[in-house]
Amino acid sequence: MTTAAPPTIVNVGYRSTNFWVVSAGHSRLLVDLGWPGTMGTMRAMLARMNIPLGELRAAVATHWHLDHAGLAQDLKLAGVPLLVPDVQVEWIPRMADHIKPGEPFTPVTLHDNRVIALDDSRAVLATLGIAGTLVHTPGHSPDSVSLLLDGGEVFTGDLTHPAFMTEAEAEVTGTSWRNLATRGARIVHAGHGPVRPLVLP
């Protein structure tokens, strides 16, 4: 019996924000969705990394802030299906409240997203050839989720680094980190900064 090769992970980030492409062969998932009005930059970064836009079979935001989900609708219009964990649905419209007058932004439609329960995320990811699950990890925001792969790689968006948690963050954010560690998270691919091992204080 042969085992599937581990997924490849490529950073297509820009403007100090990491956007990750997790690939099982030519089946690819985009984790975090770019800044508003930067679809040209996203296309250029994908091309630079030899990732055809048409091979993105799905995209998911770790949370609905402008630097992590600003291109959601633009990606959908380009043919990339959007996965939305059920804990995020109510937060999508709120992102537009932070758009400044004149700032380029394509409003996100709600009727054509694929809303999934977190408990179903493993099965959904398996259809992409990716072994992992989506985990609710509140702390930075109530809608934050992390993608945890079976190999121990975890994509955490803006979940505050354990070493930098304030006293006010410690309970909720600390619980999220401990939950990830208990589930086998080892290597953190954050929304900003370098890849690092998961070390709890």
Steps between C-alpha positions, in 0.01 A plus 500: 500500500640841400448810707423839352786746475487782754353822365727774373475845656584820314478858625355740242480789744566869454468824698638324809209251503542130429255324269557127482434252220470143627525253213436131452640462151305740280215531751563818693343687792567869561511593868433871548386710214696816435455871551210689338567629151814290447381222271776587252761455773347168607504376141863608466605324821325180396669516160839564661458181699378305194153452646225531237200688632280233344652236729366674813210269573394691811592791725442559870561801726637453850289802598308780333735795527600700192860378482391135511176494302500815290505316165233245587250616238766568236625144539146366471451701180822342370352155560639410842230352730487648849475272804346673801501328840161549663653699788602770250177561310372795705839673483528526122278809458676677786828511309361766266453734800876551503533611136604863468325725248647445155689186602467226237293213633265251341211425741468133588181325398361249748275273294776326304744409778544141611417513869633201693476381858839468667418139580469438125819677403717186495273337244488818291878538504535134405321575173794729423748229591600682818512316834408744772224688674383852576504593868321793666777705663350821641724757658605749236137506388191292582486360146862384482567148379823311438576236241677211670659240273556145616875551463492762777512814285246758615388824334389740771436837338542770766466287813734679740836329552494327842800702618325830427155439644374770732335409827164580343572262208645219703183307579336485156812512283693268729217246484512514120875433496469214748221351292721507190794350688283222639380422149859462378598845369879533478595755234326838483437677170369832626339786314806716561862412565708187444409135536582384853455204735206505737635556849261569784619703803 
